[in-house]
Amino acid sequence: MLKRVTEDAGSLLTMLGRLGVKPQAVVHRPPGELARAVYNCLECFDRAVCDEMSTQDRRLSEAPGFCSNGSWISALMASSKLPSGARPCGAGEAP
């Protein structure tokens, strides 16, 4: 089961890594947000483009415009830059 979850979340995890999002930022989000983000990736019509981007070795500064998880990823990026224990306004918003 964990192998399947990892496979399903692969594109999202690659995107988060390219954006420099720390794993702790994902862990500290409200329950269900990660599952919703993975679901968004699985249902994405641009998944092939995203998968192609994951084969390139370059750092990103923001999520691509086509990404349905863009606002959620932006919130993760912001929370990754906050001091330990601080939470941004609207941190409980789902993707």
OpenMM code with the backbone's topology and positions (N, CA, C; nanometers):
from openmm import Vec3, app, unit

residues = "MET LEU LYS ARG VAL THR GLU ASP ALA GLY SER LEU LEU THR MET LEU GLY ARG LEU GLY VAL LYS PRO GLN ALA VAL VAL HIS ARG PRO PRO GLY GLU LEU ALA ARG ALA VAL TYR ASN CYS LEU GLU CYS PHE ASP ARG ALA VAL CYS ASP GLU MET SER THR GLN ASP ARG ARG LEU SER GLU ALA PRO GLY PHE CYS SER ASN GLY SER TRP ILE SER ALA LEU MET ALA SER SER LYS LEU PRO SER GLY ALA ARG PRO CYS GLY ALA GLY GLU ALA PRO".split()
positions = [
    Vec3(0.0814, -0.1181, 0.0000),
    Vec3(0.0000, 0.0000, 0.0000),
    Vec3(0.0873, 0.1267, 0.0000),
    Vec3(0.1919, 0.1299, 0.0816),
    Vec3(0.2790, 0.2471, 0.0862),
    Vec3(0.3494, 0.2698, -0.0472),
    Vec3(0.3823, 0.1605, -0.1160),
    Vec3(0.4455, 0.1735, -0.2463),
    Vec3(0.3504, 0.2437, -0.3426),
    Vec3(0.2239, 0.2076, -0.3382),
    Vec3(0.1238, 0.2712, -0.4266),
    Vec3(0.1085, 0.4196, -0.3932),
    Vec3(0.1043, 0.4519, -0.2650),
    Vec3(0.0918, 0.5917, -0.2232),
    Vec3(0.2112, 0.6715, -0.2738),
    Vec3(0.3307, 0.6154, -0.2612),
    Vec3(0.4523, 0.6825, -0.3077),
    Vec3(0.4485, 0.7026, -0.4588),
    Vec3(0.4015, 0.6012, -0.5314),
    Vec3(0.3907, 0.6140, -0.6769),
    Vec3(0.2908, 0.7234, -0.7135),
    Vec3(0.1760, 0.7245, -0.6467),
    Vec3(0.0731, 0.8243, -0.6758),
    Vec3(0.1208, 0.9655, -0.6437),
    Vec3(0.2001, 0.9787, -0.5396),
    Vec3(0.2466, 1.1104, -0.4948),
    Vec3(0.3775, 1.1518, -0.5611),
    Vec3(0.4316, 1.0691, -0.6475),
    Vec3(0.5629, 1.0943, -0.7065),
    Vec3(0.5783, 1.2303, -0.7716),
    Vec3(0.4841, 1.2676, -0.8569),
    Vec3(0.4932, 1.3973, -0.9254),
    Vec3(0.4891, 1.5126, -0.8264),
    Vec3(0.4002, 1.5018, -0.7295),
    Vec3(0.3878, 1.6075, -0.6286),
    Vec3(0.5150, 1.6178, -0.5454),
    Vec3(0.5680, 1.5053, -0.5031),
    Vec3(0.6898, 1.5060, -0.4214),
    Vec3(0.8083, 1.5632, -0.4991),
    Vec3(0.8166, 1.5295, -0.6279),
    Vec3(0.9233, 1.5843, -0.7116),
    Vec3(0.9089, 1.7354, -0.7235),
    Vec3(0.7852, 1.7806, -0.7470),
    Vec3(0.7591, 1.9250, -0.7588),
    Vec3(0.7975, 1.9967, -0.6298),
    Vec3(0.7555, 1.9425, -0.5160),
    Vec3(0.7872, 2.0048, -0.3870),
    Vec3(0.9381, 2.0110, -0.3654),
    Vec3(1.0079, 1.9048, -0.4014),
    Vec3(1.1534, 1.9027, -0.3883),
    Vec3(1.2205, 2.0076, -0.4754),
    Vec3(1.1728, 2.0221, -0.5999),
    Vec3(1.2286, 2.1217, -0.6915),
    Vec3(1.2061, 2.2637, -0.6424),
    Vec3(1.0999, 2.2813, -0.5644),
    Vec3(1.0669, 2.4136, -0.5122),
    Vec3(1.1318, 2.4408, -0.3769),
    Vec3(1.2018, 2.3417, -0.3229),
    Vec3(1.2695, 2.3597, -0.1956),
    Vec3(1.1793, 2.3538, -0.0738),
    Vec3(1.0610, 2.2925, -0.0890),
    Vec3(0.9690, 2.2802, 0.0243),
    Vec3(1.0222, 2.1730, 0.1182),
    Vec3(1.0346, 2.2089, 0.2432),
    Vec3(1.0829, 2.1148, 0.3439),
    Vec3(0.9720, 2.0165, 0.3806),
    Vec3(1.0060, 1.8888, 0.4022),
    Vec3(0.9047, 1.7895, 0.4389),
    Vec3(0.8233, 1.8292, 0.5624),
    Vec3(0.8856, 1.9002, 0.6559),
    Vec3(0.8146, 1.9421, 0.7768),
    Vec3(0.6958, 2.0322, 0.7434),
    Vec3(0.7058, 2.1084, 0.6356),
    Vec3(0.5962, 2.1975, 0.5965),
    Vec3(0.4718, 2.1170, 0.5608),
    Vec3(0.4904, 2.0018, 0.4986),
    Vec3(0.3773, 1.9163, 0.4608),
    Vec3(0.3193, 1.8482, 0.5834),
    Vec3(0.4042, 1.8025, 0.6713),
    Vec3(0.3606, 1.7305, 0.7909),
    Vec3(0.2749, 1.8178, 0.8814),
    Vec3(0.3052, 1.9447, 0.8884),
    Vec3(0.2348, 2.0336, 0.9802),
    Vec3(0.1069, 2.0949, 0.9230),
    Vec3(0.0669, 2.0526, 0.8064),
    Vec3(-0.0583, 2.1010, 0.7479),
    Vec3(-0.1756, 2.0207, 0.8043),
    Vec3(-0.2959, 2.0774, 0.7965),
    Vec3(-0.4138, 2.0059, 0.8468),
    Vec3(-0.4347, 1.8714, 0.7764),
    Vec3(-0.4943, 1.7758, 0.8481),
    Vec3(-0.5174, 1.6422, 0.7909),
    Vec3(-0.5988, 1.6499, 0.6610),
    Vec3(-0.5626, 1.5693, 0.5675),
    Vec3(-0.6354, 1.5594, 0.4422),
    Vec3(-0.5823, 1.6463, 0.3293),
    Vec3(-0.5037, 1.7479, 0.3608),
    Vec3(-0.4537, 1.8371, 0.2557),
    Vec3(-0.3606, 1.7639, 0.1592),
    Vec3(-0.2708, 1.6845, 0.2117),
    Vec3(-0.1774, 1.6118, 0.1255),
    Vec3(-0.2531, 1.5142, 0.0361),
    Vec3(-0.3505, 1.4443, 0.0929),
    Vec3(-0.4299, 1.3496, 0.0139),
    Vec3(-0.5020, 1.4220, -0.0993),
    Vec3(-0.5552, 1.5395, -0.0707),
    Vec3(-0.6259, 1.6174, -0.1728),
    Vec3(-0.5293, 1.6633, -0.2816),
    Vec3(-0.4106, 1.7040, -0.2421),
    Vec3(-0.3109, 1.7478, -0.3396),
    Vec3(-0.2679, 1.6316, -0.4298),
    Vec3(-0.2489, 1.5136, -0.3720),
    Vec3(-0.2127, 1.3954, -0.4515),
    Vec3(-0.3256, 1.3636, -0.5486),
    Vec3(-0.4497, 1.3688, -0.5012),
    Vec3(-0.5652, 1.3437, -0.5874),
    Vec3(-0.5675, 1.4431, -0.7040),
    Vec3(-0.5402, 1.5703, -0.6742),
    Vec3(-0.5352, 1.6716, -0.7803),
    Vec3(-0.4320, 1.6337, -0.8863),
    Vec3(-0.3174, 1.5839, -0.8433),
    Vec3(-0.2136, 1.5422, -0.9379),
    Vec3(-0.2604, 1.4240, -1.0230),
    Vec3(-0.3266, 1.3292, -0.9593),
    Vec3(-0.3732, 1.2112, -1.0323),
    Vec3(-0.4780, 1.2478, -1.1373),
    Vec3(-0.5558, 1.3499, -1.1109),
    Vec3(-0.6627, 1.3923, -1.2021),
    Vec3(-0.6188, 1.5001, -1.3009),
    Vec3(-0.4954, 1.5432, -1.2932),
    Vec3(-0.4450, 1.6541, -1.3739),
    Vec3(-0.4355, 1.6169, -1.5221),
    Vec3(-0.4835, 1.7076, -1.6065),
    Vec3(-0.4754, 1.6864, -1.7511),
    Vec3(-0.3361, 1.7171, -1.8046),
    Vec3(-0.2549, 1.7864, -1.7260),
    Vec3(-0.1189, 1.8214, -1.7662),
    Vec3(-0.0143, 1.7334, -1.6996),
    Vec3(-0.0543, 1.6173, -1.6546),
    Vec3(0.0374, 1.5300, -1.5815),
    Vec3(0.1600, 1.4926, -1.6657),
    Vec3(0.1416, 1.4715, -1.7938),
    Vec3(0.2551, 1.4366, -1.8795),
    Vec3(0.3581, 1.5490, -1.8819),
    Vec3(0.3103, 1.6733, -1.8856),
    Vec3(0.4010, 1.7890, -1.8835),
    Vec3(0.4754, 1.7924, -1.7506),
    Vec3(0.4031, 1.7689, -1.6434),
    Vec3(0.4636, 1.7693, -1.5101),
    Vec3(0.5665, 1.6569, -1.4977),
    Vec3(0.5321, 1.5385, -1.5479),
    Vec3(0.6259, 1.4267, -1.5438),
    Vec3(0.7513, 1.4576, -1.6258),
    Vec3(0.7331, 1.5239, -1.7390),
    Vec3(0.8478, 1.5625, -1.8212),
    Vec3(0.9360, 1.6629, -1.7468),
    Vec3(0.8731, 1.7571, -1.6762),
    Vec3(0.9483, 1.8554, -1.5979),
    Vec3(1.0310, 1.7862, -1.4898),
    Vec3(0.9778, 1.6757, -1.4364),
    Vec3(1.0479, 1.6071, -1.3271),
    Vec3(1.1755, 1.5392, -1.3744),
    Vec3(1.1888, 1.5178, -1.5056),
    Vec3(1.3111, 1.4564, -1.5577),
    Vec3(1.4214, 1.5600, -1.5796),
    Vec3(1.3846, 1.6873, -1.5771),
    Vec3(1.4822, 1.7944, -1.5940),
    Vec3(1.5475, 1.8244, -1.4598),
    Vec3(1.6732, 1.8565, -1.4647),
    Vec3(1.7466, 1.8832, -1.3415),
    Vec3(1.7609, 2.0335, -1.3199),
    Vec3(1.6515, 2.0962, -1.2773),
    Vec3(1.6587, 2.2395, -1.2509),
    Vec3(1.5668, 2.2742, -1.1345),
    Vec3(1.6038, 2.3774, -1.0651),
    Vec3(1.5287, 2.4258, -0.9494),
    Vec3(1.4189, 2.5204, -0.9982),
    Vec3(1.3043, 2.5172, -0.9329),
    Vec3(1.1935, 2.6058, -0.9673),
    Vec3(1.1757, 2.7104, -0.8580),
    Vec3(1.1220, 2.8257, -0.8951),
    Vec3(1.0958, 2.9296, -0.7955),
    Vec3(0.9482, 2.9349, -0.7579),
    Vec3(0.8629, 2.8763, -0.8399),
    Vec3(0.7199, 2.8685, -0.8107),
    Vec3(0.6594, 2.7533, -0.8900),
    Vec3(0.5405, 2.7107, -0.8480),
    Vec3(0.4720, 2.6038, -0.9187),
    Vec3(0.4335, 2.6521, -1.0583),
    Vec3(0.4342, 2.5634, -1.1563),
    Vec3(0.3945, 2.6037, -1.2917),
    Vec3(0.2508, 2.6570, -1.2926),
    Vec3(0.2209, 2.7446, -1.3854),
    Vec3(0.0887, 2.8045, -1.3937),
    Vec3(-0.0239, 2.7051, -1.4112),
    Vec3(0.0040, 2.5922, -1.4736),
    Vec3(-0.1007, 2.4927, -1.4957),
    Vec3(-0.1309, 2.4067, -1.3732),
    Vec3(-0.0491, 2.4161, -1.2696),
    Vec3(-0.0605, 2.3279, -1.1536),
    Vec3(-0.1830, 2.3623, -1.0682),
    Vec3(-0.2722, 2.2647, -1.0515),
    Vec3(-0.3934, 2.2869, -0.9720),
    Vec3(-0.3633, 2.2963, -0.8226),
    Vec3(-0.2434, 2.2603, -0.7834),
    Vec3(-0.2020, 2.2710, -0.6440),
    Vec3(-0.1174, 2.3963, -0.6196),
    Vec3(-0.1144, 2.4862, -0.7143),
    Vec3(-0.0273, 2.6032, -0.7072),
    Vec3(-0.0426, 2.6863, -0.5812),
    Vec3(-0.1658, 2.7189, -0.5427),
    Vec3(-0.1844, 2.8030, -0.4229),
    Vec3(-0.1451, 2.7271, -0.2970),
    Vec3(-0.1731, 2.5973, -0.2931),
    Vec3(-0.1351, 2.5147, -0.1780),
    Vec3(0.0171, 2.5068, -0.1677),
    Vec3(0.0825, 2.4878, -0.2811),
    Vec3(0.2287, 2.4817, -0.2829),
    Vec3(0.2879, 2.6157, -0.2403),
    Vec3(0.2278, 2.7255, -0.2837),
    Vec3(0.2759, 2.8574, -0.2425),
    Vec3(0.2680, 2.8738, -0.0914),
    Vec3(0.1589, 2.8255, -0.0317),
    Vec3(0.1441, 2.8314, 0.1144),
    Vec3(0.2502, 2.7456, 0.1827),
    Vec3(0.2799, 2.6298, 0.1254),
    Vec3(0.3853, 2.5441, 0.1815),
    Vec3(0.5206, 2.6130, 0.1736),
    Vec3(0.5467, 2.6765, 0.0610),
    Vec3(0.6738, 2.7464, 0.0445),
    Vec3(0.6861, 2.8583, 0.1468),
    Vec3(0.5778, 2.9308, 0.1694),
    Vec3(0.5796, 3.0396, 0.2673),
    Vec3(0.6023, 2.9858, 0.4078),
    Vec3(0.5374, 2.8740, 0.4408),
    Vec3(0.5530, 2.8191, 0.5752),
    Vec3(0.6913, 2.7578, 0.5948),
    Vec3(0.7554, 2.7166, 0.4857),
    Vec3(0.8918, 2.6634, 0.4941),
    Vec3(0.9915, 2.7720, 0.5310),
    Vec3(0.9556, 2.8979, 0.5011),
    Vec3(1.0474, 3.0091, 0.5266),
    Vec3(1.0235, 3.0751, 0.6619),
    Vec3(0.9162, 3.0358, 0.7331),
    Vec3(0.8856, 3.0955, 0.8623),
    Vec3(0.9723, 3.0349, 0.9717),
    Vec3(0.9953, 3.1089, 1.0797),
    Vec3(1.0680, 3.0523, 1.1932),
    Vec3(0.9913, 2.9326, 1.2505),
    Vec3(1.0602, 2.8436, 1.3134),
    Vec3(0.9996, 2.7238, 1.3712),
    Vec3(0.8827, 2.7598, 1.4625),
    Vec3(0.7687, 2.6925, 1.4413),
    Vec3(0.6516, 2.7129, 1.5259),
    Vec3(0.5580, 2.8215, 1.4780),
    Vec3(0.6027, 2.9106, 1.3905),
    Vec3(0.5171, 3.0180, 1.3396),
    Vec3(0.4305, 2.9635, 1.2275),
    Vec3(0.3079, 3.0137, 1.2187),
    Vec3(0.2166, 2.9708, 1.1128),
    Vec3(0.1641, 3.0929, 1.0399),
    Vec3(0.1563, 3.0873, 0.9075),
    Vec3(0.1034, 3.2013, 0.8327),
    Vec3(-0.0469, 3.2099, 0.8471),
    Vec3(-0.1031, 3.3260, 0.8190),
    Vec3(-0.2490, 3.3410, 0.8174),
    Vec3(-0.3052, 3.2489, 0.7099),
    Vec3(-0.4184, 3.1855, 0.7379),
    Vec3(-0.4826, 3.0972, 0.6423),
    Vec3(-0.4131, 2.9641, 0.6270),
    Vec3(-0.3309, 2.9258, 0.7254),
    Vec3(-0.2532, 2.8017, 0.7127),
    Vec3(-0.3412, 2.6791, 0.7084),
    Vec3(-0.4655, 2.6897, 0.7503),
    Vec3(-0.5533, 2.5730, 0.7495),
    Vec3(-0.6340, 2.5572, 0.6219),
    Vec3(-0.6070, 2.6395, 0.5204),
    Vec3(-0.6836, 2.6307, 0.3973),
    Vec3(-0.6408, 2.5081, 0.3173),
    Vec3(-0.7407, 2.4380, 0.2681),
    Vec3(-0.7147, 2.3195, 0.1860),
    Vec3(-0.6833, 2.3628, 0.0436),
    Vec3(-0.6158, 2.2742, -0.0331),
    Vec3(-0.5848, 2.3079, -0.1726),
    Vec3(-0.7101, 2.3206, -0.2548),
] * unit.nanometer
topology = app.Topology()
chain = topology.addChain("A")
for resn in residues:
    res = topology.addResidue(resn, chain)
    for name in ("N", "CA", "C"):
        topology.addAtom(name, app.Element.getBySymbol(name[0]), res)
